Amino acid sequence: MYGPIRYLRLIKHLRREKETPTQHYLTVCAIAKNEGPYFQEWIEWHKNLGVEKFYVYDNESTDNTKDVLAPYIESGLVEYVFFPGKKKQLAAYHDCMEKRRLEAHWIAMIDIDEFIVPIKDKTIPDFLKRFENFSAVEINWLIYGSGGAKEKEAGGVMERFKHHSLPNHKLNRRIKSIVNPRKVLMFIGCHDAVRISGCAATPDGEPIRERYRDREPQQETIRINHYAVKSYAEFLEKRTRGKATSNAMRPLRLRYFDSFDLNDIEES
């Protein structure tokens, strides 16, 4: 995606524009397909925690996604991009990075079933102010299970699902990244990025020395609530959308559901 000539052109461009002020401090980029029922809660949650702009890539939704997003698009909170095709998650991330490098100070690359939850700060920008010298912050998951729900019920995701995994579960080693697009080249997967300069940091402010799979999860300062399965009926519906990172259909087998249906701790 980036040969040496294109990379050098980017570096020169960033040097020329290094004094250009950003329009937004914190933004979110996400690609989604048929996530209409979940968008309002997800947008409102992050807006209330300091997100100023959402770059939403619509991967051929056939549900009410566009209707739900309409008032947010009209207000300017959401930048809507119709993004058809198969296996488009990384392509969407790349497109967002290329077009928004000078527009946003931070871009969080997350999914619609992921909610950023600051623990020790009132807002996400309050947390990020301590990371100005870093190129990215890698935030661990906390996986929420179905709580035994078989069918989709009324209410928001965060209201309905209160059971989560043990914090140190190995799946919670996975992370999502909030990146400074002037210091990050591109994403090589949906979790972490290739940096142009600077270090990535853990949530406790330490430079990252090893891959996320080899680190214990850190959730004391900030985390990402990951509602991977929701109810069993919603899991089956999610399967029909396909996977954003491959051409394969999401696995129907119970092994996948069981892996993420983690209900060890119930929140009060």
Order of alpha helices (4+ residues) and beta strands (2+ residues): alpha-beta-alpha-beta-alpha-beta-alpha-beta-beta-alpha-beta-alpha-beta-beta-beta-beta-beta-beta-alpha-alpha-beta
